[in-house]
């Protein structure tokens, strides 16, 4: 039993940091009333954490390779705990968003070291089991987040979704110091400041552009200016990495089709599987009137199937063809989302979500554990933080981008329905519905027009949710096909040539 304590330590941190991506979703309506939040601020409470986590995890992995993976993990836990306390005490949205950003910094340090710590602690089939259990925890945590968030919000207060992190962090720190060993000595070198700054700024600009597009539309020149700036900053990042002696990301990996496929899989998995939770929760609570607990429980089918598939099949799938496992899992995610898009229509309620989310959970359970093991197999052990950081960066940016893109889809579909029903200022009302402000809109409406607005809001919201699942389903299908294409085994002749002239591998720094 003692040999699995390192796995428990890593899983505790992973569970906590991933739950905090989605635990906020069901608490948003309570935050709106308590903090008097606007729609833009509402999105930033979610995106500030996801963006900081996604933008910094690559740099955090590079630093972890220098200072040691266990040390970076403990520091990340401490930062996460302190910022969680500040989130729970936040008197306004400004403080909450700032604290959520710092929380993302701590989460990035933890997330960047998970694969390296597991690889150091386990080998052979035990490693397959460890990745399977870690994948089960990882895949289920995003869906468990809304359930736990609902219980805490309804039973205590939305502030307790952050306070609960404190005892968990304390236990994780103690376990880390007593069970995890630093197998690989800290590396030598410097910190890639230019690469970190340019990549973080590029990710921030791209995400902010997508969020602004939700509010101002795609015709806004500011949106396109931000996107152009993001591309320019990304080009600057590539230039830094090609010249820096301490590059935080080895560009040679981008010539390896398998590693590119893993990055795409991580990016599009979280987009297709998890970003829809934000808008289903808003639909269920603010339009259909469900409780926070009830809305959170709708994600239970996905949690159960994701956990079961990863835990049972993780050991069995270890060493199997990754193209079929990852590609097949993404296809299932896409099919499950498309099934949900078909079932959610008209007067549909929460039962329409169950079949599709169960299928999505199977796909998540297949993909999540093998992403880590494949990425780590492509780099030397001393660069494990860099590989984990790259994959987990893709995952978190996929979630942040997914929320922003699907928010635009939801608002556009809702506005089209409202325009057809002669609702005054349909654009403003559509964004209000997407931001969970339907009860306030109904309260502010004239009494003689309230029933008409309520009917229109129900139709607009269900159409918006249907649109988000349709887009997520298409993304999952395309992702699965692309991954299978990129990771397909090479023909015998090509393999022989590959053995004589191997693909570029990252050079230890």
SULSULHU-V535825 format. One record per residue. N is the residue number from 1. RES is the residue in three letters. SS is DSSP state (H for helix, E for strand, - for the rest). PHI is phi as a letter, one per 40 degrees, with the letter a starting at -180 (NA if undefined). D_FIRST is the distance of its C-alpha to the first C-alpha in Angstrom with 2 decimals. Layout:
# SULSULHU-V535825
{{N	RES	SS	PHI	D_FIRST} {N	RES	SS	PHI	D_FIRST}}
This chain:
# SULSULHU-V535825
{{1	UNK	-	NA	0.00} {2	UNK	H	c	3.82} {3	UNK	H	c	5.46} {4	UNK	H	c	5.69} {5	UNK	H	c	7.29} {6	UNK	H	d	10.48} {7	UNK	H	c	10.70} {8	UNK	H	c	10.55} {9	UNK	H	c	13.14} {10	UNK	H	c	15.34} {11	UNK	H	c	15.25} {12	UNK	H	c	16.36} {13	UNK	H	c	19.30} {14	UNK	H	c	20.17} {15	UNK	H	d	20.21} {16	UNK	H	c	22.40} {17	UNK	H	c	24.80} {18	UNK	H	c	25.35} {19	UNK	H	c	25.84} {20	UNK	H	c	28.53} {21	UNK	H	c	30.44} {22	UNK	H	b	31.17} {23	UNK	-	c	30.59} {24	UNK	-	c	34.08} {25	UNK	H	d	35.78} {26	UNK	H	c	36.21} {27	UNK	H	c	37.17} {28	UNK	H	d	40.06} {29	UNK	H	d	42.75} {30	UNK	H	c	42.00} {31	UNK	H	c	42.07} {32	UNK	H	d	45.41} {33	UNK	H	c	46.97} {34	UNK	H	c	45.43} {35	UNK	H	b	46.00} {36	UNK	-	f	49.00} {37	UNK	-	c	47.39} {38	UNK	-	c	49.31} {39	UNK	H	c	48.12} {40	UNK	H	c	47.65} {41	UNK	H	c	45.66} {42	UNK	H	d	43.55} {43	UNK	H	c	42.52} {44	UNK	H	c	41.87} {45	UNK	H	c	39.37} {46	UNK	H	c	37.25} {47	UNK	H	c	38.43} {48	UNK	H	c	38.35} {49	UNK	H	c	34.56} {50	UNK	H	c	34.21} {51	UNK	H	c	36.93} {52	UNK	H	c	35.58} {53	UNK	H	c	32.12} {54	UNK	H	c	33.68} {55	UNK	H	c	36.32} {56	UNK	H	b	34.30} {57	UNK	H	c	30.97} {58	UNK	H	c	32.67} {59	UNK	H	c	34.13} {60	UNK	H	c	30.94} {61	UNK	H	c	29.16} {62	UNK	H	c	32.00} {63	UNK	H	c	31.79} {64	UNK	H	c	28.02} {65	UNK	H	c	28.77} {66	UNK	H	c	31.16} {67	UNK	H	c	29.40} {68	UNK	-	h	25.80} {69	UNK	H	c	23.22} {70	UNK	H	c	20.99} {71	UNK	H	c	24.20} {72	UNK	H	c	25.57} {73	UNK	H	c	22.51} {74	UNK	H	c	22.75} {75	UNK	H	c	26.52} {76	UNK	H	c	26.21} {77	UNK	H	c	24.04} {78	UNK	H	c	26.66} {79	UNK	H	c	29.55} {80	UNK	H	c	28.01} {81	UNK	H	c	27.58} {82	UNK	H	c	31.12} {83	UNK	H	c	32.77} {84	UNK	H	c	31.06} {85	UNK	H	c	32.71} {86	UNK	H	c	36.01} {87	UNK	H	d	35.72} {88	UNK	H	c	35.35} {89	UNK	H	c	38.36} {90	UNK	-	d	40.51} {91	UNK	-	c	44.10} {92	UNK	-	a	45.24} {93	UNK	H	c	44.27} {94	UNK	H	c	45.07} {95	UNK	H	c	42.53} {96	UNK	H	c	39.93} {97	UNK	H	c	40.46} {98	UNK	H	c	40.34} {99	UNK	H	c	37.10} {100	UNK	H	c	35.58} {101	UNK	H	c	36.66} {102	UNK	H	c	34.97} {103	UNK	H	d	31.82} {104	UNK	H	c	31.99} {105	UNK	H	c	32.23} {106	UNK	H	c	28.93} {107	UNK	H	c	27.29} {108	UNK	H	c	28.80} {109	UNK	H	c	27.21} {110	UNK	H	c	23.72} {111	UNK	H	c	24.36} {112	UNK	-	c	25.89} {113	UNK	-	b	22.82} {114	UNK	H	c	20.06} {115	UNK	H	c	20.58} {116	UNK	H	c	21.07} {117	UNK	H	c	17.85} {118	UNK	H	c	15.87} {119	UNK	H	c	18.06} {120	UNK	H	c	17.46} {121	UNK	H	c	13.68} {122	UNK	-	b	13.52} {123	UNK	-	a	16.06} {124	UNK	H	g	17.36} {125	UNK	H	c	15.91} {126	UNK	H	c	12.54} {127	UNK	H	c	14.99} {128	UNK	H	c	16.61} {129	UNK	H	c	13.57} {130	UNK	H	c	12.92} {131	UNK	H	c	16.64} {132	UNK	H	c	16.76} {133	UNK	H	c	14.39} {134	UNK	H	c	16.21} {135	UNK	H	c	19.42} {136	UNK	H	c	18.74} {137	UNK	H	c	18.27} {138	UNK	H	c	21.24} {139	UNK	H	c	23.43} {140	UNK	H	c	22.95} {141	UNK	H	c	23.25} {142	UNK	H	c	26.93} {143	UNK	H	c	27.75} {144	UNK	H	c	25.74} {145	UNK	H	d	27.67} {146	UNK	H	c	30.95} {147	UNK	H	c	29.43} {148	UNK	H	c	27.82} {149	UNK	H	c	30.99} {150	UNK	H	c	33.13} {151	UNK	H	c	31.39} {152	UNK	H	c	31.63} {153	UNK	H	c	35.14} {154	UNK	H	c	36.58} {155	UNK	H	c	34.91} {156	UNK	-	b	35.33} {157	UNK	-	a	36.74} {158	UNK	-	c	36.15} {159	UNK	-	c	35.41} {160	UNK	H	c	32.12} {161	UNK	H	c	30.70} {162	UNK	H	c	30.64} {163	UNK	H	c	29.95} {164	UNK	H	c	26.63} {165	UNK	H	c	25.33} {166	UNK	H	c	25.75} {167	UNK	H	c	22.90} {168	UNK	H	c	20.47} {169	UNK	H	c	21.71} {170	UNK	H	c	21.34} {171	UNK	H	c	17.64} {172	UNK	H	c	17.14} {173	UNK	H	c	19.28} {174	UNK	H	c	17.44} {175	UNK	H	c	14.04} {176	UNK	H	c	16.07} {177	UNK	H	c	17.74} {178	UNK	H	b	14.81} {179	UNK	H	b	12.17} {180	UNK	-	c	14.58} {181	UNK	-	b	16.79} {182	UNK	-	c	20.32} {183	UNK	-	c	20.42} {184	UNK	-	c	23.83} {185	UNK	-	c	26.50} {186	UNK	-	d	28.56} {187	UNK	-	c	31.54} {188	UNK	-	b	35.20} {189	UNK	-	i	37.76} {190	UNK	-	b	39.05} {191	UNK	-	c	38.38} {192	UNK	-	c	40.12} {193	UNK	H	c	41.93} {194	UNK	H	c	44.44} {195	UNK	H	c	41.93} {196	UNK	H	c	39.79} {197	UNK	H	c	42.92} {198	UNK	H	c	44.51} {199	UNK	H	c	41.46} {200	UNK	H	c	40.65} {201	UNK	H	c	44.31} {202	UNK	H	c	44.55} {203	UNK	H	c	41.60} {204	UNK	H	c	43.04} {205	UNK	H	c	46.51} {206	UNK	H	c	45.42} {207	UNK	H	c	43.38} {208	UNK	H	c	46.14} {209	UNK	H	c	48.71} {210	UNK	H	c	46.93} {211	UNK	H	c	46.62} {212	UNK	H	c	50.27} {213	UNK	H	c	51.24} {214	UNK	H	c	49.95} {215	UNK	H	c	52.38} {216	UNK	H	b	55.35} {217	UNK	-	g	55.22} {218	UNK	-	c	55.07} {219	UNK	-	c	58.72} {220	UNK	-	c	58.08} {221	UNK	H	c	58.91} {222	UNK	H	c	56.34} {223	UNK	H	c	53.52} {224	UNK	H	c	54.75} {225	UNK	H	c	55.40} {226	UNK	H	c	51.77} {227	UNK	H	c	50.61} {228	UNK	H	c	52.99} {229	UNK	H	c	51.76} {230	UNK	H	c	48.13} {231	UNK	H	c	49.18} {232	UNK	H	c	51.07} {233	UNK	H	c	48.14} {234	UNK	H	c	45.87} {235	UNK	H	c	48.51} {236	UNK	H	c	48.49} {237	UNK	H	c	44.72} {238	UNK	H	c	45.23} {239	UNK	H	c	48.02} {240	UNK	H	c	45.91} {241	UNK	H	c	43.06} {242	UNK	H	c	45.52} {243	UNK	H	b	47.04} {244	UNK	-	c	44.36} {245	UNK	-	c	42.91} {246	UNK	-	b	39.75} {247	UNK	-	d	39.47} {248	UNK	-	c	36.36} {249	UNK	-	b	36.55} {250	UNK	-	c	37.63} {251	UNK	H	c	40.40} {252	UNK	H	c	40.14} {253	UNK	H	c	37.14} {254	UNK	H	c	39.59} {255	UNK	H	c	41.29} {256	UNK	-	c	38.15} {257	UNK	H	d	38.47} {258	UNK	H	c	34.79} {259	UNK	H	c	33.86} {260	UNK	H	c	36.71} {261	UNK	H	c	35.47} {262	UNK	H	c	31.98} {263	UNK	H	c	33.71} {264	UNK	H	c	35.95} {265	UNK	H	c	33.14} {266	UNK	H	c	31.28} {267	UNK	H	c	34.59} {268	UNK	H	c	35.79} {269	UNK	H	c	32.55} {270	UNK	H	c	32.38} {271	UNK	H	c	36.17} {272	UNK	H	c	36.28} {273	UNK	H	c	33.20} {274	UNK	H	b	32.94} {275	UNK	-	c	36.29} {276	UNK	-	c	37.93} {277	UNK	H	d	35.82} {278	UNK	H	d	38.09} {279	UNK	H	c	41.20} {280	UNK	H	c	39.93} {281	UNK	H	c	38.80} {282	UNK	H	c	42.24} {283	UNK	H	c	43.97} {284	UNK	H	c	42.09} {285	UNK	H	c	42.48} {286	UNK	H	c	45.78} {287	UNK	H	b	47.70} {288	UNK	-	c	46.35} {289	UNK	-	g	45.54} {290	UNK	-	c	41.93} {291	UNK	-	c	39.74} {292	UNK	H	c	37.02} {293	UNK	H	c	34.38} {294	UNK	H	c	36.19} {295	UNK	H	c	36.48} {296	UNK	H	c	32.81} {297	UNK	H	c	31.86} {298	UNK	-	c	33.88} {299	UNK	-	c	31.12} {300	UNK	H	c	28.61} {301	UNK	H	d	29.46} {302	UNK	H	c	28.62} {303	UNK	H	c	25.29} {304	UNK	H	c	24.21} {305	UNK	H	c	25.42} {306	UNK	H	c	24.06} {307	UNK	H	c	20.51} {308	UNK	H	c	20.68} {309	UNK	H	c	22.30} {310	UNK	H	c	20.00} {311	UNK	H	c	16.73} {312	UNK	H	c	18.27} {313	UNK	H	c	20.43} {314	UNK	H	d	18.60} {315	UNK	H	c	17.26} {316	UNK	H	c	20.61} {317	UNK	H	c	22.78} {318	UNK	-	c	21.33} {319	UNK	-	g	24.43} {320	UNK	-	c	26.86} {321	UNK	-	c	30.12} {322	UNK	H	c	29.43} {323	UNK	H	c	33.01} {324	UNK	H	c	32.69} {325	UNK	H	c	29.32} {326	UNK	H	c	30.26} {327	UNK	H	c	33.90} {328	UNK	H	c	33.26} {329	UNK	H	c	30.87} {330	UNK	H	c	33.55} {331	UNK	H	c	36.19} {332	UNK	H	c	34.28} {333	UNK	H	d	34.01} {334	UNK	H	c	37.76} {335	UNK	H	c	38.63} {336	UNK	H	c	36.68} {337	UNK	H	c	38.52} {338	UNK	H	c	41.84} {339	UNK	H	c	41.23} {340	UNK	H	c	40.75} {341	UNK	H	c	43.94} {342	UNK	H	c	45.81} {343	UNK	H	c	44.60} {344	UNK	-	c	45.09} {345	UNK	-	a	48.85} {346	UNK	-	f	51.63} {347	UNK	-	c	50.51} {348	UNK	-	c	46.90} {349	UNK	-	b	44.19} {350	UNK	-	c	40.40} {351	UNK	H	d	39.96} {352	UNK	H	c	41.38} {353	UNK	H	c	38.28} {354	UNK	H	c	35.74} {355	UNK	H	d	36.34} {356	UNK	H	c	36.56} {357	UNK	H	c	33.52} {358	UNK	H	c	31.41} {359	UNK	H	c	32.67} {360	UNK	H	d	32.04} {361	UNK	H	c	28.40} {362	UNK	H	c	28.03} {363	UNK	H	c	29.54} {364	UNK	H	c	27.35} {365	UNK	H	c	24.20} {366	UNK	H	c	25.59} {367	UNK	H	c	26.76} {368	UNK	H	d	24.25} {369	UNK	H	c	21.28} {370	UNK	H	c	23.70} {371	UNK	H	d	25.85} {372	UNK	H	c	23.32} {373	UNK	H	c	22.57} {374	UNK	H	c	26.33} {375	UNK	H	c	27.46} {376	UNK	H	c	25.21} {377	UNK	H	c	26.47} {378	UNK	-	c	30.00} {379	UNK	-	b	29.83} {380	UNK	-	c	28.98} {381	UNK	H	d	25.66} {382	UNK	H	c	27.70} {383	UNK	H	b	29.14} {384	UNK	H	c	25.94} {385	UNK	H	c	26.83} {386	UNK	H	c	30.21} {387	UNK	H	c	28.95} {388	UNK	H	c	26.42} {389	UNK	H	c	29.20} {390	UNK	H	c	31.72} {391	UNK	H	c	29.75} {392	UNK	H	c	28.62} {393	UNK	H	c	32.21} {394	UNK	H	d	33.49} {395	UNK	H	c	31.18} {396	UNK	H	c	32.23} {397	UNK	H	c	35.88} {398	UNK	H	c	35.84} {399	UNK	H	c	34.93} {400	UNK	H	c	37.56} {401	UNK	H	c	40.19} {402	UNK	H	c	39.35} {403	UNK	H	c	40.00} {404	UNK	H	c	43.26} {405	UNK	H	c	44.52} {406	UNK	H	c	43.66} {407	UNK	H	c	45.26} {408	UNK	H	c	48.46} {409	UNK	H	c	48.21} {410	UNK	H	d	47.71} {411	UNK	H	c	50.61} {412	UNK	H	c	52.91} {413	UNK	H	c	52.38} {414	UNK	H	c	52.82} {415	UNK	H	c	55.95} {416	UNK	H	c	57.47} {417	UNK	H	c	57.13} {418	UNK	H	c	58.51} {419	UNK	H	c	61.43} {420	UNK	H	c	62.40} {421	UNK	-	b	62.56} {422	UNK	-	f	64.83} {423	UNK	-	c	62.36} {424	UNK	-	c	63.80} {425	UNK	-	f	61.99} {426	UNK	H	c	59.39} {427	UNK	H	c	57.59} {428	UNK	H	c	56.92} {429	UNK	H	c	55.89} {430	UNK	H	c	53.54} {431	UNK	H	c	51.73} {432	UNK	H	c	51.62} {433	UNK	H	c	49.97} {434	UNK	H	c	47.44} {435	UNK	-	c	46.68} {436	UNK	-	g	46.04} {437	UNK	-	b	49.44} {438	UNK	H	d	50.94} {439	UNK	H	d	51.42} {440	UNK	H	c	53.31} {441	UNK	H	c	55.45} {442	UNK	H	c	56.39} {443	UNK	H	c	57.22} {444	UNK	H	c	59.47} {445	UNK	-	c	61.26} {446	UNK	-	c	64.69} {447	UNK	H	d	64.50} {448	UNK	H	c	66.58} {449	UNK	H	b	64.30} {450	UNK	H	c	60.93} {451	UNK	H	c	60.55} {452	UNK	H	c	61.41} {453	UNK	H	c	58.91} {454	UNK	H	c	56.14} {455	UNK	H	c	56.79} {456	UNK	H	c	56.94} {457	UNK	H	c	53.68} {458	UNK	H	c	51.84} {459	UNK	H	c	53.28} {460	UNK	H	c	52.63} {461	UNK	H	c	48.98} {462	UNK	H	c	48.05} {463	UNK	H	c	49.92} {464	UNK	H	c	48.12} {465	UNK	H	c	44.67} {466	UNK	H	d	45.85} {467	UNK	H	c	46.91} {468	UNK	H	c	43.60} {469	UNK	H	c	41.72} {470	UNK	H	c	44.41} {471	UNK	H	c	44.09} {472	UNK	H	c	40.27} {473	UNK	H	c	40.55} {474	UNK	H	c	43.02} {475	UNK	H	c	40.84} {476	UNK	H	c	37.84} {477	UNK	H	c	40.08} {478	UNK	H	c	41.68} {479	UNK	H	c	38.37} {480	UNK	H	c	37.01} {481	UNK	H	c	40.19} {482	UNK	H	c	40.35} {483	UNK	H	c	36.79} {484	UNK	H	c	37.46} {485	UNK	H	c	40.70} {486	UNK	H	c	39.31} {487	UNK	H	c	36.28} {488	UNK	-	d	38.13} {489	UNK	-	c	37.90} {490	UNK	-	c	40.91} {491	UNK	-	d	43.52} {492	UNK	H	d	43.56} {493	UNK	H	c	46.45} {494	UNK	H	c	44.85} {495	UNK	H	c	41.60} {496	UNK	H	c	43.70} {497	UNK	H	c	45.41} {498	UNK	H	c	42.12} {499	UNK	H	c	40.92} {500	UNK	H	c	44.17} {501	UNK	-	b	44.05} {502	UNK	-	c	40.52} {503	UNK	-	c	39.93} {504	UNK	-	d	39.88} {505	UNK	-	b	36.55} {506	UNK	-	c	35.92} {507	UNK	-	c	36.93} {508	UNK	-	d	34.54} {509	UNK	-	b	36.23}}
